[in-house]
Amino acid sequence: MAHINSMTAFARESAVTDMGVITVELRTVNHRYLDCNFKLPEVVRPLEAKLREQASKALTRGKLDCFIRVQAENERAASLEIDQQQLTRVLEAVAAIDAQLPQAQALNPLQVLQFPGVCSAGEGSDEALQAETAALFKRALATIVDNRQREGAKLAGMIRERIDKVADEVSQGREHIPALLQQQRERVMAKIAELDVETDEGRLEQELVYMAQKADVDEELDRLEAHVDEVKRILAKGGPCGRRLDFLMQELNREANTLSSKSTASSTTRSAVELKVLIEQMREQIQNIE
């Protein structure tokens, strides 16, 4: 069964390795589409394309921020290896330059170590570090997917609760409509009787029918019921559905506004206001659904 996923979640995974302490943090928030941002140390920068691909397979929407930190252990720093042949070549070149430039500044040993090829952290260490980081990212991504599912389940529960209240309001409104139309007719007849004037019965009946048609909200209630059923169907189906639900909230709100404009009684007005409150509450929650 597909899940309803939230776009807001956090995950943090950390591991102590022979090469140092690796920490991966993932944060996601709502966004119109999937937007991945990576902040990586240079040593794991070659992984970015692979990590981005994994994220796009696991997530559909949301802004993802990935922070990876690598804190090297002292032992790793102590395991630096010096290429003696490259060092000899560098020192010979420096001596040749010194012979021609006797006024040149003395060379700092640290500058020699920084020359390409002279010093390394041990063959294969970067590859091992990248492999550890990739495994840690995979765990963090699985964690954030689980967190998004749990938060999504809560959001779906809130929406189901409110859409059921919308259905109740629509049902009650349909039950009250015949009585409201009859009350409207009786008020008009009572007013005419109070004025004690002669009326054209045919014309009066036409006007009453016109008033009843103008106040008739059966179509609006039918569309509200259809939208309610569609929201429930989408929630039951699961999967990425935030955009579809947001569209349905717009449609529900449009019908609620029409219902309010046709209102001829305080009870109908109250019902329309309650509908709009419920719809707005759902819309706020839906903004976080994937």
N, C-alpha and C positions, 0 to 999 in steps of 0.2 A: 504494500500500500504506500503510495506517495505521501510525503509529509508536506505540511505548510512550514516554510522556513522564514525566520526573521532575518533581516539584513544587519542587525546589530548584535555583535558578540565579541568576545575576547578570548585569546588562548596564549599561554606562555609555557614553553618547554625549555629545559636546561639540562646539560650533560657535562660531566667532567671527563675529559679524555686525556690521553698522553700528550696531546698537543696544546691543551689548555681548556678553559671553560667556555662552552658554546651556549649562547642563549638566543632563542627565537621567540619573538613576540608578534602576534597577529591581531589586528583590530579591524573590524568591519562596521560600517555605518550605511545608512540608506543612500541610494544613488539611482539615477535613472537607468544606468547600465553598469557593466562590470568595469571598474577602474582599479588597476593594481599598481601600487607604488612600493618600490623596494629601496631600503637603505642598507647597503651591505659593505663590509670591509673589503678592501681590494683583493685579499687572498681568496675570497669566495665569490668574487664578481663574475667569474666564468659560469656560475650556476644560474644566473638570473633568468636566462631564456628557459631553462628546464623548469625552474620554480614557477615562472609565470604560466607555463603550459599546464602544470599540475593544478594551479589555482583556477584556471579557466575551465578545467574539466570538473572541478568540485563545486564551483560557485557559478551562479547565473547572473545575479545582479548584486550591486553593493560596491562601496569603495573599500578596497583592502589596502591597509598599510602594513608592510612587513619590515620589522627591525631585527637585524641579526648582529650580534656582538660576539667577538672572539677575544678572550683575555688569555694571552699566552702565559704558560707556566714558566717559572724561572729555569726549570730543567731544560725546557725547550731552547731558551735563550743560551743556556750553557752548552748546548750540543751543536753550536755553530761549527761548520767545517770550512777550512781554508784550502783553496786550490793553490798548492805551492808553485806549480808551474806558472799559473796566471800571475801570482804574486811576484815571482822572479821577473817575468816579462814587464810588469808594471814598474817595478823598482829600477830595472835597467833603463827603461824609457825615461824615468824621472832623473836618473843619474846623467844621462846624455843631455837632457835639457839643462840641468844644473851646471854642466861643464861649459855650456854656451851662455848661460845667464847666471853668473856668479852672484848677482844681487837678488836673485829670486827668493821668495819667502820659503822657509822650511816647510816641508810637507807634514800635515797632521796624520797620524796613524789611522784615525777614524775615517779620514777621506780615502785612504787606501782601501779600507774594508768595504767602503760604499761603492768602489769601482766595480762595474759589472763583471761577474764571473769570479771575483776574488773570494767572496764569502757566501755561503749558503746555509740554510737551516737543516740540511740533510736531505738527501735525494728521496723523492716520493712523499715528503711530509705534507706538501700542499694538497696533493691528490687525496691523501688520507683524511686531511681536515675537511676537504670538500665533501667527501663521502659521508663523514659523520654529520656534517651540516645538512646535507640532503635528507638523510634519514630522520634527523630531528625536525626538519621542516615538514616532512610527511606526517609525523606524529602530531605536530601542532595544527596542521591543516585538518586532520581527522578530528581533533578536539574541537576546533572552531565549527566544523560542520555539525557535530553533535550538539554544541551549544546553540547554534542557530535553529536546530530542530526543536530543542526544548523550549526556547523562547517563542518559536513559531507556534508550537502547540498551545502556549498560553494565549497568544494573540488570537488564534482561531477560536479558542474557548470564549474569549470576550466578545468576539464578533457574533458567534452563534447565539450567545445570550441576548444580544441586542437585536439581532435579526428576528428572533422569536418574539420579542416585544413588538417589533414592527408588524409582524404577522398578526399579533393579537389586536393591535390598534386598527389594522385594516379590517379584520373580521368584525370588530365591534362597530366600526363605522358603517359597514354594509348592513348590519342589523338595525341601526338607528335611522338610516336614510328614509325608509317608507314613513315612519312616524314624523320625521322632520318635514317631509313634503306635505303630509296631511296637516301638520300644524301651520305651515305656511298658507295653505289653502284656506284653513279656517280663519286665520287672521285677516286675510283679504276679504272674505265674506262678511266677517263681523264688522270690519271697517265700513263696508258698503252699507250694511244694515244701519250702522250708527249715523251715517250721513243721510239716510232716508231719501235716496234718489232712485229714479227709474234707471234700469240698466238693460242693455241689449244682451239677452242671455247667451246668444251665439257668440257675440264679440267677447263677452266676459269669459266664456269657456275657452276661447282661443287664447286669451291673455293668460289664463291660469295654466294652460298647457305649455305656453311659451315660458312662463316663469319656472315651471317644473323642469322643462328641458334645460334651461339655463343653469339651474341648481343641481342637475343630475350629475353625479360623480361616479357613476358605475364604470365608465371607461378608465378613469384614473385609478379606481380601486382594482380593476382587472390588471392594469399594467403594474401596479404596485405588487400585487400577488405574483405576477410572472417574474418580476425582478427578484423578489424574495426567494422564490423557488430556485432561480438561477444562482443566487449567492450560496444557498445551501448545497446545490449540486457541485459548485466549484470547490467549496470547502471540503466536501466529501471526496472529491477526486484528488485534491492535493497537487503538489508540484508548484513550479513558478506560476503565480496567478495574481500578483500584486497589481499589475496594470489592468487586468480584466476586472478585478474587484473595484478598483478606483473608478473605472468607467461606469460600473453599475451604481456606485454611490452617487455619481452625477445624475444618472437617470432617475434614481429614487428621489433625489432632492428636487428634480424638475417636477415630478408628479406631486410631491408634497406641496410645492409652491402653488401649483394649479389647484389643488384641493383647498388650500387656504384662500385663494382668490375667489373660489366659488362658494365659500362658506356662508351659510345663512343662519347659523345658530352658534351659540357660544361653545357647545360641546364639539362641534366640527372644527371650530377654530382651535380649541384646546388640543384636539387630536392631531391637527396639522402641525402645531408647534411641537408637540411631543415627538412626532415623526422626524421633524427636522433636527431636534436635539439628538435623537438616537442615531440618525444618519451621520451627523457631524462627529459623534463619538466613534463610530465605526471608521469613518474616513481617516481620523487621526491615527488609529491603530494600523490601518491598511498601509499607511505611508512607510511602515517598517517591514512590510511583507515582501519577500523576494518575488 
